[in-house]
Amino acid sequence: MITDDQKNLLTERELQILRLIAEGRTTPLIASEMNLSQETIKWYRKRIMRKFSASTSAEVVRKAIREEII
């Protein structure tokens, strides 16, 4: 279960990236669309996963959908 603290810890940028991940976009595609480096997107992915205590992007997306964050 995602706590209110976890919901509030996401920055607007992290939430934006999480939505793109949930839509199935790859790191290179997200980087291109956001005009950021792939390394920056990887860094954001890791931050998001850490905040949700998840080991995969799919797990983060499942939790975010279940908790109606996205």
C-alpha positions in Angstrom: 0.0 0.0 0.0 1.2 3.5 -0.8 1.1 6.0 2.1 0.1 9.6 1.9 3.7 10.5 2.5 4.7 8.6 -0.6 2.0 10.3 -2.7 3.2 13.7 -1.5 6.9 12.9 -2.1 6.5 12.8 -5.9 7.5 15.9 -7.6 5.6 17.2 -10.6 8.4 16.0 -12.9 8.4 12.5 -11.3 4.6 12.3 -11.7 5.0 13.3 -15.3 7.6 10.6 -15.9 5.5 8.0 -14.0 2.6 8.7 -16.3 4.8 8.3 -19.4 6.1 5.0 -18.0 2.6 3.8 -17.4 1.8 4.6 -21.0 4.5 2.2 -22.0 7.1 4.7 -23.2 10.7 3.6 -23.1 13.5 5.5 -21.5 14.9 6.7 -24.8 11.5 7.9 -25.9 10.7 9.7 -22.7 14.2 11.4 -22.9 13.5 12.5 -26.4 10.0 13.8 -25.7 11.1 15.7 -22.6 14.4 16.9 -24.2 16.4 15.3 -21.4 19.2 12.8 -21.4 18.5 9.1 -21.0 20.7 9.1 -17.9 18.4 11.8 -16.4 15.3 9.7 -17.1 17.0 6.6 -15.6 17.8 8.7 -12.5 14.2 9.7 -12.2 13.0 6.1 -12.6 15.3 5.0 -9.8 14.1 7.8 -7.6 10.4 6.9 -8.2 11.1 3.2 -7.6 12.8 4.0 -4.4 10.0 6.2 -3.2 7.5 3.4 -3.8 9.8 0.7 -2.4 9.5 -1.1 -5.8 12.0 -3.2 -7.6 10.5 -2.8 -11.1 8.8 -0.1 -13.1 5.8 -2.4 -13.5 5.4 -2.6 -9.7 5.5 1.2 -9.4 2.8 1.5 -12.1 0.6 -1.1 -10.4 0.9 0.6 -7.1 0.2 4.0 -8.6 -2.9 2.8 -10.5 -4.2 1.0 -7.4 -3.8 4.1 -5.3 -5.2 6.3 -8.0 -2.1 8.4 -8.3 -2.2 8.0 -12.1 
